[in-house]
Amino acid sequence: MNMKYLTFLFLFFSSFTFASTETDVKPKPFQLRYQAKENTLSLTSDGAMLKGILGSLTIRSGVETFLHEKADTIIHQKFEKLPLEKGIKKLCKPLNCIIRYDEDEKTKQSFIIGLEVLPTGKEQSGNLPSVVPMMGELNIHARRHQEPEIFAFIQKRLEARFNKLPPAQRAQMLDSYQSKIDDANERKAERDKRKQERDQRKADRDTKRAARDEELRLNNPERYQLMMDRRAEVRGNQ
């Protein structure tokens, strides 16, 4: 499968907060940062739900997350720049966290592609839904800009996960994703066109104004100087 369609547009370091689905708990904000080049995780949470934090982790890092409904809990934690695996384990402690790995074909080094979070003492996950469905990830990435050198650190996770899907599901997701990309590109082209037209209208107005000013300066220097003084006064009062 040609993976060129998976060159996503993704703003990597912006804050992304998911609200909890719990109706009896008021969602609280948190800040989670995944620094790709260092492969580190930072978190500040004072009462946010675990599900929301895991959702943000997925969007930021490409690590697929699964959460047992009885494992969703309130998180009070703060840590800075822990290695990704240590950060995940600290976040999920004391819950049972099952981390899934894949292997880089070139370096033969393993890397994290997913994790399941279960209640303490529970070993079998069954069929857990992902916190952020992959199609949802693709739709989010399609609307965001991603610097290529940063995105390379999460792209292999997304591709590793994608390649494990059945061929028919991969084809359906690619079609849907490409449609989103095309729509996003069309909207961007329209925005760029409108901006170019606005810029051109402004340039035309500025040119005409400069011509009128020059004509006034040549024909009536005193009035021209008075006008310039008034303009300077207005700018000084702004």
Residue pairs with C-beta under 8 A, 6 or more apart in sequence:
1 163
1 167
1 170
1 174
3 159
3 162
5 174
5 177
5 178
5 181
6 155
6 158
6 159
6 162
6 174
6 177
7 151
7 155
8 138
8 141
8 142
8 144
8 146
8 151
8 155
8 158
9 141
9 142
9 143
9 144
9 145
9 146
9 181
9 184
10 140
10 141
10 144
10 145
10 146
10 151
10 154
11 144
11 145
11 146
12 34
12 36
12 60
12 146
12 147
12 150
12 151
12 154
13 33
14 144
15 31
16 32
16 56
16 59
16 60
17 29
17 30
17 52
17 56
18 51
18 52
18 53
18 55
18 56
18 131
18 132
19 27
19 52
20 27
20 48
20 49
20 51
20 52
20 72
21 51
22 49
22 72
25 49
25 74
27 48
27 49
27 52
28 45
28 46
28 47
28 48
28 49
29 48
30 43
30 44
30 45
30 46
30 48
30 52
30 53
30 56
30 75
31 42
31 43
31 44
31 45
32 41
32 42
32 43
32 44
32 45
32 53
32 56
32 57
32 60
33 41
33 42
33 43
33 60
34 40
34 41
34 42
34 57
34 60
34 61
34 84
35 41
35 42
35 81
36 61
36 150
36 151
36 152
36 153
36 154
37 150
37 153
38 81
39 83
39 84
39 153
40 81
40 82
40 83
40 84
40 87
41 57
41 61
41 79
41 81
41 82
41 83
41 84
41 87
41 88
41 91
42 79
42 80
42 81
42 82
42 87
43 53
43 75
43 77
43 78
43 79
43 87
43 91
44 78
45 53
45 75
45 76
45 77
45 78
46 76
47 74
47 75
47 76
48 74
48 75
49 72
49 73
49 74
49 75
50 67
50 71
50 72
50 73
50 74
50 75
50 91
50 92
50 95
50 117
51 67
51 72
51 131
53 75
53 91
54 65
54 67
54 117
54 131
55 65
55 131
55 132
57 63
57 65
57 88
58 64
58 65
58 130
58 131
58 132
58 137
59 132
59 137
59 140
60 154
61 84
61 154
61 157
62 113
62 154
62 155
62 156
62 157
62 158
62 161
63 84
63 88
63 112
63 113
63 114
63 115
63 157
64 100
64 113
64 114
64 115
64 130
64 132
64 134
64 157
64 161
65 114
65 115
65 116
65 117
65 130
65 131
65 132
66 114
66 115
66 116
66 117
66 125
66 128
66 129
66 130
66 131
67 116
67 117
67 128
67 131
68 116
68 117
68 118
68 119
68 122
68 125
68 128
70 119
71 95
71 96
71 117
71 118
71 119
73 95
75 91
77 90
77 91
79 87
79 90
82 90
84 112
85 99
85 112
88 97
88 99
88 112
88 115
89 97
92 115
92 117
94 120
95 117
95 118
95 119
95 120
96 117
96 118
96 119
96 120
96 121
96 122
96 123
97 115
97 116
97 117
97 118
98 115
98 116
98 117
98 118
98 125
99 112
99 114
99 115
100 112
100 113
100 114
100 115
100 116
101 110
101 111
101 112
101 113
102 110
102 111
102 113
102 157
102 160
103 109
103 110
103 111
104 110
104 111
104 156
111 156
111 157
111 160
112 157
113 157
113 160
113 161
114 161
116 125
116 128
118 125
134 161
134 162
134 165
134 173
135 173
135 176
135 177
137 158
138 173
138 176
138 177
138 180
139 177
139 180
142 177
142 180
142 181
142 184
143 180
143 184
162 170
162 173
163 170
165 173
213 224
213 227
216 223
216 224
216 227
217 224
